[in-house]
Amino acid sequence: MAEQNTVEQIWLPVIGRALANICLHNAGIDNKTIAERAMFLEGLGLDLKDIADMLGTSYASVRELLRLAKNKSKKKGPKKNASTKKTR
């Protein structure tokens, strides 16, 4: 016997995506890049497929933009070399 989806299983994801969309618009990041908006939505717990649909782009594009943004943030910071080290 196949289990039928309950009302909660059907509607809770819809409500979650709607609330995420409201948060996105109220956060004031409409003029930010797709990567920044995608990171915001990912922080809210949305799947990449849902994020891509909300931002009007493809799943592969969102995945790649997030990968590039995360790699870029890891490389930030001052470069350490012998000429910038403090001597005592």
Secondary structure, DSSP 8 states (H G I E B T S, - for coil): ------HHHHHHHHHHHHHHHHHHHHTT-TTS-HHHHHHHHHHTT--HHHHHHHHTS-HHHHHHHHHHHHHHHHH-S----TTTS---
